[in-house]
Amino acid sequence: MRIQQIIYAASVFGLVTNLSICNEPAMTPAPSKWMSALPDTKAIASLTIPGTHNSCALYEPVKGTAACQHLSIEKQLESGVRFFDVRCRHEGDLFSIYHGPVFQKQDFTGVVDRMKRFLNRNPSETLLVSVKEEHRPRNNSRSFEDTFRSLVEGDSVWGLGEDLPTLGDVRGKIVLLRRFNSSQSLGIDATNWGHDGFFQGRQLFVQDRFELPNAALKWKIIERSLKHAGESDSNRCIHLNYCSGYVKNLLGLPSITEISTPINKKLLQYLAATKHRRLGCVVVDFTTPDIALATYQINFPSIRER
């Protein structure tokens, strides 16, 4: 345990580096550039990727009802998070960031700018960004799709191909997982999305059961989906394992932490005991550097099978 703490502390300060982009690292790669230790030929769908649910949701009017993260986008990036769940309200032909009806005091352009600055410093990395329409649109003269296209048009940072790429195809880019309808090809189609806890689409496997009676049931669902990801040998499907959810209180309001607190503790234990295999995107509420580290380490056999 002491050795792991030393490795983690060193990685945070950038003292642990990888030997080569094509060679297995002897020690844990730094969180800001862990993908640099993977070969270009790696399929994105074959990786184990730290992710966050409602990645920009930092604010809430009532405790436990809307905030889903403590860390800013910048801190998530520096901690190793590479999958982001971004929710946009369409208003005034622009995108504001919301969780349900709660404004998160930022806009889509600002979020993307922070991601671009990170990628400029760390061109070996790839970000998977799920974009979903949130809450009621207002004061618009065009569709959500048209506004999205206007915001990304001509920006080379976006990977908008519809096929699942290799890491080498999209280093330094933001890969779109599109959760809104589009009249033409635009990113990886993620509109076919189920919430039953075990949903198989054409290019996605989705575990996103979010309304729950208790954390014990959620953990059983998570374990089943992680096992499924590890047993699948196909790189034609991205596995999205959402570890988030909520329990309704007596007033009918969601209690997010009633799920996240026990689940994150169990997840960290599970990840620490897991050897090298594909788990897909492990998407959590209230991520921490420890959870992100334990997730991305699984990509490296020399670290996880020693």
C-alpha positions in Angstrom: 0.0 0.0 0.0 2.9 2.3 0.8 4.5 1.7 -2.6 1.2 2.5 -4.4 0.9 5.8 -2.4 4.5 6.8 -3.4 3.8 6.0 -7.1 0.6 8.0 -7.0 2.2 11.0 -5.3 5.0 10.9 -7.9 2.5 10.7 -10.8 0.5 13.7 -9.6 3.6 15.8 -9.7 4.7 14.5 -13.1 7.7 12.6 -11.7 6.7 9.2 -13.1 6.9 9.1 -16.9 6.5 6.4 -19.5 9.4 5.0 -21.4 7.9 5.1 -24.9 4.6 5.5 -26.6 4.8 1.9 -27.8 6.4 0.2 -24.8 4.7 -1.0 -21.7 5.6 1.4 -18.8 7.6 0.1 -15.9 5.6 2.4 -13.5 2.3 4.2 -13.6 2.1 6.9 -16.2 1.3 10.4 -15.0 -2.4 11.0 -14.9 -2.2 13.9 -17.3 -0.7 11.8 -20.1 -1.5 8.1 -19.3 -2.6 7.4 -22.9 0.9 8.3 -24.1 2.0 4.9 -22.8 -0.4 3.0 -25.1 0.3 2.2 -28.8 -1.5 4.0 -31.6 -3.0 0.6 -32.7 -5.1 0.3 -29.6 -8.8 0.5 -30.3 -10.6 3.0 -28.2 -13.3 0.4 -27.5 -10.6 -1.9 -26.0 -9.6 0.5 -23.2 -10.5 1.0 -19.6 -11.3 4.7 -19.3 -12.1 6.8 -16.2 -15.2 8.8 -16.8 -17.6 11.2 -15.0 -21.4 11.4 -15.1 -22.8 14.9 -15.5 -19.2 16.0 -15.6 -20.0 19.8 -15.2 -22.6 19.5 -12.5 -21.0 21.3 -9.5 -23.9 23.3 -8.2 -27.3 22.5 -6.6 -30.1 24.4 -4.8 -30.6 21.6 -2.3 -27.8 19.4 -1.0 -27.7 16.0 -2.7 -30.1 16.8 -5.5 -28.1 18.1 -8.5 -24.3 18.3 -8.0 -22.6 15.2 -9.3 -18.9 16.2 -9.1 -16.5 18.0 -6.8 -13.7 18.4 -9.3 -13.7 21.0 -12.1 -13.2 19.9 -15.7 -9.5 20.9 -15.4 -8.9 18.9 -12.3 -10.8 15.9 -13.8 -8.5 16.0 -16.9 -5.4 16.3 -14.8 -6.5 13.3 -12.7 -6.8 11.1 -15.8 -10.5 11.3 -16.6 -11.1 10.9 -20.4 -14.8 10.3 -20.7 -17.1 13.3 -20.1 -20.9 13.4 -19.9 -21.9 17.0 -20.9 -25.5 18.2 -20.7 -26.5 21.3 -22.7 -29.6 23.4 -22.5 -30.4 25.0 -25.9 -31.2 28.6 -25.3 -30.7 31.7 -27.5 -29.1 29.5 -30.2 -26.3 28.7 -27.8 -25.6 25.9 -25.2 -25.6 26.5 -21.5 -24.6 23.7 -19.1 -27.5 22.3 -17.0 -28.3 19.3 -14.8 -32.1 19.0 -15.2 -33.4 22.5 -14.4 -30.3 23.6 -12.5 -27.9 26.0 -14.4 -24.3 25.0 -13.8 -22.8 28.5 -14.2 -20.9 27.7 -17.4 -21.4 27.3 -21.1 -20.5 24.6 -23.7 -17.9 26.8 -25.4 -16.1 27.4 -22.2 -16.0 23.7 -21.3 -14.6 22.8 -24.8 -12.0 25.6 -24.5 -10.7 24.1 -21.3 -10.5 20.6 -22.9 -8.7 22.1 -25.9 -6.1 23.8 -23.6 -5.5 20.5 -22.0 -5.1 18.7 -25.3 -2.6 21.3 -26.5 -0.4 20.5 -23.5 -1.0 16.7 -23.8 -1.4 15.8 -27.5 -1.1 12.1 -26.8 -4.5 12.1 -25.1 -8.0 11.5 -26.4 -11.3 12.7 -24.9 -14.6 11.0 -25.4 -17.4 13.5 -24.9 -21.1 12.6 -24.7 -23.3 15.6 -25.6 -26.9 15.4 -24.6 -29.8 18.0 -24.7 -30.9 18.9 -21.2 -34.1 20.6 -19.9 -36.4 22.7 -22.1 -35.2 24.7 -25.1 -36.0 28.4 -25.2 -35.6 31.4 -27.5 -34.1 29.5 -30.4 -34.3 30.0 -34.2 -32.7 26.7 -35.1 -32.4 23.1 -34.1 -30.1 21.7 -31.4 -28.2 19.9 -34.2 -27.7 23.1 -36.2 -26.4 25.0 -33.1 -24.0 22.1 -32.3 -22.7 22.2 -35.9 -22.2 26.0 -35.8 -20.1 25.6 -32.6 -17.8 22.9 -33.9 -17.7 23.7 -37.6 -14.1 24.1 -38.8 -12.6 23.2 -35.4 -10.1 20.4 -36.1 -10.0 19.3 -32.4 -13.3 17.4 -33.0 -13.3 13.8 -34.1 -16.7 13.5 -35.8 -16.4 10.2 -37.5 -19.2 7.7 -37.1 -16.9 4.6 -36.7 -15.1 3.6 -33.6 -11.4 4.8 -33.9 -8.1 3.6 -32.8 -6.1 5.7 -30.4 -3.7 6.8 -33.1 -6.6 8.1 -35.2 -7.8 10.5 -32.6 -4.9 11.6 -30.4 -5.3 15.2 -29.4 -9.0 15.2 -30.4 -12.4 15.2 -28.8 -14.4 12.3 -30.0 -18.2 13.0 -30.1 -20.7 10.5 -28.7 -23.9 12.1 -29.9 -27.0 11.7 -27.7 -29.1 14.0 -29.8 -30.8 13.4 -33.2 -29.0 14.4 -36.4 -30.2 14.5 -40.0 -26.7 13.5 -41.2 -23.7 11.5 -40.0 -22.2 13.3 -36.9 -19.9 11.5 -34.5 -20.6 8.1 -32.9 -24.4 7.7 -32.7 -25.3 7.2 -29.1 -29.1 8.0 -29.4 -29.9 4.3 -29.0 -29.6 4.4 -25.2 -31.4 2.2 -22.7 -31.8 2.5 -18.9 -32.6 -1.1 -18.0 -29.0 -1.8 -16.7 -28.0 -4.0 -19.6 -28.6 -2.4 -22.9 -26.9 -3.5 -26.2 -27.0 -1.1 -29.1 -25.2 -1.2 -32.4 -21.9 0.4 -31.3 -22.6 0.8 -27.6 -23.2 -1.3 -24.5 -24.9 0.9 -21.9 -25.4 0.2 -18.2 -27.2 3.3 -17.0 -29.8 2.3 -14.5 -30.1 5.5 -12.4 -33.3 5.4 -10.4 -32.8 2.8 -7.7 -34.2 1.5 -4.4 -30.8 1.2 -2.8 -27.0 1.1 -3.4 -26.9 -2.7 -3.0 -28.9 -3.3 -6.1 -26.9 -0.7 -8.1 -23.7 -2.5 -7.1 -25.0 -5.9 -8.4 -25.9 -4.2 -11.7 -22.4 -2.6 -11.9 -20.6 -5.9 -11.2 -22.6 -7.7 -13.9 -21.8 -5.0 -16.5 -18.1 -4.9 -15.7 -18.0 -8.7 -15.9 -19.7 -8.4 -19.3 -17.2 -5.9 -20.6 -14.2 -8.0 -19.5 -15.6 -11.1 -21.2 -16.4 -9.4 -24.5 -13.5 -9.7 -27.1 -15.1 -7.4 -29.7 -13.7 -3.9 -30.4 -16.8 -3.0 -32.4 -18.6 -1.8 -29.2 -17.8 0.8 -26.5 -18.9 -0.2 -23.1 -20.3 2.5 -20.9 -20.7 1.5 -17.3 -22.5 4.2 -15.3 -21.9 3.8 -11.6 -24.1 6.8 -10.9 -27.7 7.0 -9.7 -30.0 8.2 -7.0 -32.5 7.1 -4.4 -35.7 9.3 -3.9 -36.2 10.6 -0.4 -39.6 10.9 1.4 -40.3 14.2 -0.5 -39.6 12.6 -3.8 -36.3 14.5 -4.3 -33.2 12.6 -5.5 -30.5 11.7 -3.1 -27.4 11.3 -5.3 -24.9 10.7 -2.5 -26.9 7.8 -1.1 -25.7 5.9 -4.1 -22.3 7.5 -4.8 -20.8 7.3 -1.3 -21.1 3.5 -0.9 -20.7 2.7 -4.6 -17.4 4.7 -5.0 -16.0 2.9 -2.0 -16.9 -0.5 -3.4 -15.7 0.5 -6.9 -12.3 1.5 -5.6 -11.9 -1.8 -3.9 -13.0 -3.7 -7.0 -10.7 -1.7 -9.3 -7.7 -2.2 -7.0 -8.2 -6.0 -7.2 -8.8 -6.1 -10.9 -6.0 -7.3 -13.3 -5.5 -6.1 -16.9 -8.8 -6.4 -18.9 -11.2 -4.2 -20.7 -13.8 -2.5 -18.5 -14.9 0.2 -20.9 -15.7 3.7 -19.7 -16.2 3.5 -15.9 -18.5 6.5 -15.3 -18.9 7.8 -11.7 -20.4 10.6 -9.7 -17.9 12.5 -7.5 -14.8 11.1 -9.0 -11.4 11.4 -7.2 -7.8 11.1 -8.4 -7.7 7.7 -6.6 -10.7 6.3 -8.6 -9.3 7.7 -11.9 -5.8 6.2 -11.2 -7.2 2.8 -10.2 -9.2 2.8 -13.4 -6.6 3.7 -16.0 -3.9 1.5 -14.4 -5.9 -1.5 -15.6 -4.8 -0.8 -19.1 -1.2 -1.8 -18.3 -0.4 -5.5 -17.6 3.0 -4.8 -16.3 1.4 -2.7 -13.5 -1.7 -4.8 -12.7 -0.2 -8.3 -13.1 3.0 -7.9 -11.1 
